[in-house]
Amino acid sequence: MSLNKPAATGDGGESRWSGTPSWYLWDGGFFAIGRSEGVVPPHAHHAIQIVITFEGTVGIRGRRGDWRMGNGVAVRPDVVHSYNGNGAVGAMLFVDPESLEGVWVRSSLRSEITLVFAAPPRPTNEKYVATFGS
């Protein structure tokens, strides 16, 4: 059985992804890779959210404050935030904070929202380059 499935559309029938992202589930987490679009309004979830871009930047904003843009973000559990996919290609990971991985990640995060500014690695995977370009 394959757990690589297309993502479901939002309430309005419009996808928050350009194209069909690949996604994977495991006990304690969720991983999706693709190009994300649009703004997700303020929300919170118990999972730790980690986003790393391969192309472009994403935006994040806490309950209050300005949008901050970066090549990646990490959001601690139960933190109200808004997310802007900004057309970036990347990976989005949700981790159960009580899982073995989640306990480790949670202990590494010093802020409610952590922004990553480092330059992303250049893609070398042939499937990625064929799908999204270099």
C-alpha positions as CSV (number, residue, x, y, z in Angstrom):
1,M,0.0,0.0,0.0
2,S,1.4,3.4,-1.0
3,L,0.9,6.4,1.3
4,N,2.0,8.8,-1.5
5,K,-1.2,10.5,-2.2
6,P,-2.4,13.8,-3.8
7,A,-3.4,16.5,-1.3
8,A,-7.0,17.3,-0.7
9,T,-8.4,20.7,-1.7
10,G,-9.4,23.4,0.7
11,D,-13.0,24.4,1.7
12,G,-13.4,26.5,-1.4
13,G,-12.3,23.7,-3.7
14,E,-9.0,25.5,-4.5
15,S,-5.8,23.7,-3.7
16,R,-3.1,25.4,-1.6
17,W,-0.6,23.6,-3.8
18,S,0.4,24.2,-7.4
19,G,0.3,20.8,-9.1
20,T,0.0,17.7,-7.0
21,P,2.3,17.4,-4.0
22,S,3.6,14.1,-2.8
23,W,2.9,13.3,0.8
24,Y,3.8,10.6,3.2
25,L,2.4,9.6,6.6
26,W,4.0,7.7,9.4
27,D,3.2,7.0,13.1
28,G,3.9,10.4,14.6
29,G,4.1,12.6,11.5
30,F,3.2,13.9,8.0
31,F,5.5,15.0,5.2
32,A,4.5,16.8,2.0
33,I,6.7,18.1,-0.8
34,G,5.5,20.5,-3.6
35,R,4.9,24.1,-4.5
36,S,2.5,25.8,-2.0
37,E,0.3,28.8,-2.8
38,G,-1.8,31.2,-0.8
39,V,-2.2,32.4,2.8
40,V,-3.4,30.2,5.6
41,P,-5.3,32.4,8.1
42,P,-4.5,32.4,11.8
43,H,-4.7,28.9,13.3
44,A,-2.9,26.6,15.7
45,H,-2.3,22.9,15.8
46,H,-0.7,20.6,18.2
47,A,1.8,19.3,15.8
48,I,5.2,20.9,15.3
49,Q,5.4,22.4,11.9
50,I,8.6,22.6,9.9
51,V,9.0,24.0,6.4
52,I,12.1,24.0,4.3
53,T,12.2,25.6,0.9
54,F,14.2,24.5,-2.1
55,E,13.1,27.4,-4.3
56,G,11.7,30.7,-3.1
57,T,10.7,31.9,0.4
58,V,7.7,31.4,2.7
59,G,6.1,33.8,5.1
60,I,5.1,33.4,8.7
61,R,3.4,35.6,11.2
62,G,2.5,35.1,14.9
63,R,-0.8,36.1,16.4
64,R,0.3,39.7,16.0
65,G,3.1,41.3,14.1
66,D,4.4,41.6,10.6
67,W,5.1,38.9,8.0
68,R,8.6,37.5,8.1
69,M,10.0,35.8,5.1
70,G,12.6,33.1,5.0
71,N,13.8,29.8,3.5
72,G,12.3,27.8,6.3
73,V,10.2,28.0,9.5
74,A,9.6,26.0,12.6
75,V,6.5,26.5,14.7
76,R,6.2,25.0,18.2
77,P,3.0,23.1,19.2
78,D,-0.2,25.1,19.9
79,V,1.2,28.4,18.6
80,V,-1.3,30.7,16.7
81,H,0.3,31.6,13.4
82,S,-0.5,32.5,9.7
83,Y,1.4,30.9,6.9
84,N,2.1,32.2,3.3
85,G,3.3,29.6,0.8
86,N,4.3,32.4,-1.5
87,G,4.6,30.0,-4.4
88,A,7.7,28.4,-2.9
89,V,8.8,24.8,-3.6
90,G,9.6,22.9,-0.5
91,A,8.9,20.3,2.1
92,M,6.4,20.7,4.9
93,L,6.7,18.4,7.9
94,F,4.3,18.0,10.9
95,V,5.6,16.1,13.9
96,D,3.6,14.9,16.9
97,P,5.3,16.7,19.8
98,E,4.9,13.6,22.1
99,S,6.6,11.3,19.6
100,L,10.3,10.4,20.1
101,E,11.2,12.8,17.2
102,G,8.8,15.4,18.5
103,V,10.3,15.5,21.9
104,W,13.8,16.0,20.4
105,V,12.6,18.7,17.9
106,R,10.7,20.5,20.7
107,S,13.7,20.6,22.9
108,S,15.7,22.2,20.0
109,L,13.3,25.1,19.4
110,R,14.0,28.2,21.5
111,S,11.2,30.4,20.2
112,E,7.5,29.9,19.4
113,I,8.3,30.6,15.7
114,T,11.8,30.1,14.3
115,L,12.7,31.6,10.9
116,V,15.5,30.1,8.8
117,F,17.4,32.4,6.4
118,A,20.1,30.1,5.2
119,A,20.3,29.6,1.4
120,P,18.6,26.4,0.3
121,P,20.6,23.6,-1.3
122,R,20.5,23.5,-5.1
123,P,18.4,20.6,-6.4
124,T,20.2,17.7,-7.9
125,N,17.5,15.1,-7.9
126,E,16.5,14.4,-11.6
127,K,12.8,13.9,-10.8
128,Y,12.7,17.3,-8.9
129,V,14.5,19.1,-11.7
130,A,12.2,17.6,-14.3
131,T,9.1,18.6,-12.3
132,F,10.1,22.0,-10.9
133,G,13.2,23.1,-12.9
134,S,16.7,23.8,-11.6
